[in-house]
């Protein structure tokens, strides 16, 4: 009886969380995450030439997708709130040779629900799984971007605006597990689903000052993401920023 009551409370809590989702989620979009916190390992960068980063993210996944399985949901729910703890490792050695940068990514994905406070952000792990994938960073990832810019303005922010995850794999857990770092042995199968993802790094546009120097970006200034075809997507200051900073956005597409 206790298990049934707990399960019912969980489903009721999930219904309060997952039905809302984040505004602006496109129909073809199966999951979207925003990087809320990132810590870059400066020592690893200095000693190994690898850009190792640890991060947390949150967002939504469409109902019926691998991150938001139908068995988890009450009737009528359209999306799940999801969170992630992840890490990525990009080898910068190829930079000097002019070759595309490559790396790896891992994350623990959790569908979460409100347990005891429907106003607070959801926190109770209701479903989980791990993802792995290969990172590809290409300097010409948006070749048409220059045509979209005003000739006297340029991008200020990331070195490249788009980072890709290829050969992504999702391994669902039989019961919810919260992991904040990769396990000693990464999952190897069976694979629940495959996916691709595009990380969109925020940037702003700035002209040149009278002495030729580029304007300094300011916190709270209008920011943009790069679309797949090079067009600019304005960052929504209400839903795509945290403490005034625009967030890295990850769009996930299952195959």
N, C-alpha and C positions, 0 to 999 in steps of 0.2 A: 504493500500500500504506500509506503513511504516513497519507493521508487516512482510509482505512478504520479503521486502528488508533485514530486520534484520535477518530473518530466513535463507535467502540465504547466507548472509555473514557468519553466524554461521556455516552452512554446509561446506562452502568453507574453513573456518578456521579449522574446525574439520578434514577435509581431509588432511590438511598439518600436523596435529599433530598425528592423530591416525594411519596413514599408516606406520609410522616408527616403533613404538614399541621398546621394548628392545631386544637386541640380545640374543640368547640362550634359548628362550621360547620354551619348548617342546610341541609337538602336543597335548599330553594328558593334558597339563597344561591349565587351563581355566582362571586363573588370577594369577598374581604375584605382590606382594607389597614389598617395602623395607622401613624399619623404618629409617627415616632421623633424627628425633629428639625424645628424650625420657627424661622426667622429673619424677624421682622417689620421692614420698612423704615420706621423712625421718621421719617426725613427726607422720604420720599415722602408719608407720612401728614400731616405738618405742612405741606408746601408745596403738595400737590395735592388733599388730601382723599381720597386713595385708600389703602385698606388693602392694600398689596402684601406678599405673604409668599412666602418660598421654603422648601421642605420636602423631607424624604426620608421614605419609608414602606416598609414591607414587609408581606408577608402570604402568602395562598395564593389560587389559582384552581382551580376544578374542572376535571378532565381533560375535554377536548373543547370547552371554551369558547374564545373568541377569544384570551384571554391564555395559554392552555395547549393549543395545537393537537395533535390526535391524532398527526400525523406526527412530533412531537417525542419521543413517549413510548414506553418499553418496554411490553410487555404487562402488564396488571394494575395499572398505576399509576393512582391516583385523583385526584391533584392535583399542581399545580406550586407551587414556592416562587417568589414574585415580589417584586421591589423596584421602587421608583419614585423619580425625582427630579422635583419639580413646582413650580409657582408658580401663585398665584391673585391676582386683582386685583378688589377690591370697592369700588365707588364709594359713599362714605358721604354724598354730597350729598343723597340722597333721605331721609336720616334726619331732617333738620330738617322736611321736608315731610310726614313720616309715611307715605311711600310705601315699598313693599317694596324692600329693597336688592338690587341686581343686580351681577353681575360675570362674570369669565371665569376659566377654569382650563385649564392645560396640564400634561402630565406625560409623561415617558418611562417606559414600562413594560417591565421585563425579566424573563423567566423565567431563573432562575439555578440553577447546579448546583455541587456540590463538585468541585474539581479535584484537590487534593493533600492535603486534610485533611477527613475525613468527620465530624470532631467539631466543627470550626469552622462558622460560618454559611456558607451557599452564596454564591459570589461570581462564578463564571464565567458570562458572558452567553451563553445558548443560543438565545434568541429575544427579539425586541424590537418595539416599536411606539410610536407617539405617540397620546395622547388629547387632545381638546379638548372644551369644553363651556361651558354658560352656568350661572352660579351664581344661585340665588334664596334670599334670606334673608327669612323671614317671622316677625314677632314672635308671631303666633298659630299657629305651626306645630304646636303640641300643645295644642289648646284644652281637652282633658280632663285636663290634668296637675294642675290645682288640686284636682280631686276626689280624686286619688290621694294627695295630701299630707295629713299631719296638720295640723289647723288652727293649731297653734302652731309649725309648722316650715315652712321655705321653702328654695328652691334657692339655693345659693351656688356661683358659678363663672361660666359664660358668660352673656352677655346673652340669647342664644337657644340652646336645646339642639340644634336641628336645622338643618342647612344642606343645600340640595338642589342637585344638578347635573342639569340637563335638557339635552336635545338633545346628549347625549354622543356622540362619534364616536371610533372606534379605527382607526388606520391602521397596519397591520402592515408591518414592514420585510422586504425580501427576504433580508437577512443581518443578524445581530445588530449593533446600534449602541448605544453607551453615550453618552447625552446628559445633561448636568447642568443645562442651561438651554435655553430655547426657541431654535430655529434662526432665522435671519434671515427665512426664509419658512416660515410654518406650513403643515402639510400641508393639501391641499385635495381630495384624492381619488386613487384610488378608496377608498371607505370599506369597511373590512373588517367592521365591526360597529357597531351603535348601542347605547347603554346609558343608563340612569338610575342615579344614585347618591345615597345619603343619608349625610351626614357627621354622626356623633353625637358631640357634645362632652361630655366627662365633667363631672359636677357632684357636689356633696355636699348633704346636708340639714343644716340647723342651726336651732336655736331662737333665742330672744332672751334676752340676759342680764338681770339684775335691773334694770339702768338703761335697758333698751329697746334697746340696741345688739345688732346681729346678731353671733353667735359668729364668731370668726375660723376659717377652714378650716385644718386641719393636714395636713401631709404624711403620707401613709400612712393617712389616714382613709378609711373606707368610701366608695366613690364609685359613681356610677350613670350609665347612659346612658338617654336617652329613647327609648321604643319609638314606633312609628308612631302608635299609638292613645293615647299619653300615659302608658302604664304604665312603670314603672321597671325597668331591666335592670341587675343588679348587675355591676360591673366585676370580672372575674376578676383577682385580684392577682398570680397566677403568670404568666398568659399575656397580660394586657392592660395591663401596667404596665412601665415601664422606669426603673431607678434609683429606684423608689419612686413615680414619677409615673404616674397613669392616662393612657392615650393616646387621642387622637382616633381614632375608628373610622369607616372608610368602607365601606359596604356597596354592592356593585355588582351591577346586574341588567341583563343583555343583552336586547335586544329583537329 
